[in-house]
Amino acid sequence: GSAPKFAEYGGVNVKRQGFLVLLVSGAVGGLAGGVETLGVHHRFMEGFAPGFGFDGLIAALLANGSPIGTIVTALFFGALRSGSLLLEVETTASREIITVIQALIILSVSAQVLMKRRGDSTAGERRWKF
């Protein structure tokens, strides 16, 4: 949580609890996918969830672990993906342009994080520490 030292002081094994939470959430996600595949469609359908897992992972990484930020980022990426279908129907542009836009967003956020970790204090000044 937000206060692991407080939890440790209270006698909670933080690493063990974190591992158990990840284990249970992965198991629940796997069960949900299994029920959807076997219980609803009775077979694996190609294109069942095209890249949704990667979109969720990217949304969580861009939000830097913030639950509210993850929701906002996921909604934004979902709107981009949904808009790509309309873009392809209404214009001559390919819907893969949305993938390029998502990649540019990821690269710009990653570059910003890299600059902060490298010790940049201003946007225009570059001081690379190797």
Phi, psi and omega per residue, in radians:
G1 nan -2.656 -3.083
S2 -1.526 -0.188 -3.129
A3 -2.384 1.282 -3.097
P4 -1.168 -0.540 3.124
K5 -1.172 -0.649 3.099
F6 -1.143 -0.713 3.118
A7 -1.131 -0.728 3.102
E8 -1.094 -0.696 3.109
Y9 -1.097 -0.584 3.115
G10 -1.403 -0.034 3.070
G11 1.721 0.189 -3.141
V12 -1.555 2.312 3.046
N13 -1.416 1.730 -2.979
V14 -1.138 -0.761 -3.120
K15 -1.130 -0.735 3.135
R16 -1.130 -0.774 -3.135
Q17 -1.141 -0.702 3.096
G18 -1.080 -0.743 3.109
F19 -1.113 -0.755 -3.140
L20 -1.125 -0.682 3.113
V21 -1.113 -0.773 3.109
L22 -1.120 -0.681 3.131
L23 -1.120 -0.821 -3.121
V24 -1.170 -0.725 -3.129
S25 -1.162 -0.656 3.068
G26 -1.148 -0.692 3.115
A27 -1.143 -0.735 3.128
V28 -1.133 -0.723 3.094
G29 -1.107 -0.721 3.087
G30 -1.125 -0.721 3.093
L31 -1.114 -0.710 3.129
A32 -1.101 -0.748 3.090
G33 -1.143 -0.673 3.099
G34 -1.145 -0.738 3.114
V35 -1.129 -0.732 3.136
E36 -1.100 -0.749 -3.093
T37 -1.280 -0.857 -3.043
L38 -1.499 -0.574 -3.050
G39 -1.539 -0.542 -3.075
V40 -1.703 -0.927 -3.040
H41 -1.676 -0.313 -3.135
H42 1.078 0.280 3.070
R43 -2.921 2.875 3.074
F44 -1.444 2.230 -3.140
M45 -1.828 2.258 3.105
E46 -1.129 2.359 -3.113
G47 1.383 0.361 -3.103
F48 -1.007 -0.872 3.110
A49 -2.461 1.427 -2.998
P50 -1.247 1.561 3.045
G51 1.411 0.201 -3.108
F52 -1.150 -0.601 3.115
G53 -1.108 -0.724 3.120
F54 -1.201 -0.643 3.077
D55 -1.095 -0.723 3.108
G56 -1.136 -0.714 3.111
L57 -1.117 -0.759 3.125
I58 -1.144 -0.697 3.111
A59 -1.075 -0.740 3.126
A60 -1.176 -0.689 3.131
L61 -1.188 -0.714 3.130
L62 -1.181 -0.525 3.132
A63 -1.405 -0.072 3.092
N64 1.034 0.655 3.065
G65 1.439 0.045 3.126
S66 -1.439 2.164 -3.131
P67 -1.066 -0.760 3.131
I68 -1.157 -0.734 3.107
G69 -1.110 -0.620 3.102
T70 -1.130 -0.734 3.124
I71 -1.102 -0.794 -3.125
V72 -1.123 -0.779 -3.138
T73 -1.137 -0.726 3.124
A74 -1.126 -0.697 3.092
L75 -1.125 -0.682 3.105
F76 -1.112 -0.809 3.124
F77 -1.155 -0.622 3.067
G78 -1.126 -0.693 3.094
A79 -1.139 -0.681 3.085
L80 -1.083 -0.809 -3.111
R81 -1.129 -0.728 3.124
S82 -1.165 -0.706 3.122
G83 -1.178 -0.423 -3.137
S84 -1.152 -0.572 3.111
L85 -1.156 -0.762 3.108
L86 -1.170 -0.637 3.111
L87 -1.043 -0.739 -3.113
E88 -1.215 -0.597 -3.139
V89 -1.290 -0.743 -3.012
E90 -1.488 -0.405 -3.100
T91 -2.225 -3.115 3.086
T92 -1.622 0.033 -3.123
A93 -1.326 2.583 3.100
S94 -1.395 2.619 3.133
R95 -1.289 -0.178 3.101
E96 -1.222 -0.215 3.077
I97 -1.093 -0.500 3.102
I98 -1.156 -0.633 3.068
T99 -1.094 -0.688 3.098
V100 -1.134 -0.743 3.122
I101 -1.101 -0.751 3.091
Q102 -1.073 -0.720 3.118
A103 -1.114 -0.693 3.107
L104 -1.139 -0.663 3.084
I105 -1.102 -0.795 -3.137
I106 -1.102 -0.759 3.137
L107 -1.130 -0.703 -3.121
S108 -1.203 -0.703 3.099
V109 -1.185 -0.692 3.107
S110 -1.117 -0.714 3.112
A111 -1.128 -0.675 3.112
Q112 -1.114 -0.752 3.120
V113 -1.146 -0.709 3.115
L114 -1.087 -0.737 3.130
M115 -1.119 -0.683 3.117
K116 -1.151 -0.735 -3.122
R117 -1.223 -0.475 3.138
R118 -1.408 -0.161 3.063
G119 1.709 0.352 3.096
D120 -1.251 2.241 3.137
S121 -1.721 -0.460 3.111
T122 -2.209 2.768 -3.085
A123 -1.253 -0.631 -3.048
G124 -1.480 -0.328 -3.058
E125 -1.711 2.322 3.134
R126 -1.970 2.142 3.045
R127 -2.281 1.659 -3.110
W128 -1.491 2.270 3.094
K129 -1.937 2.014 -3.139
F130 -1.885 nan nan
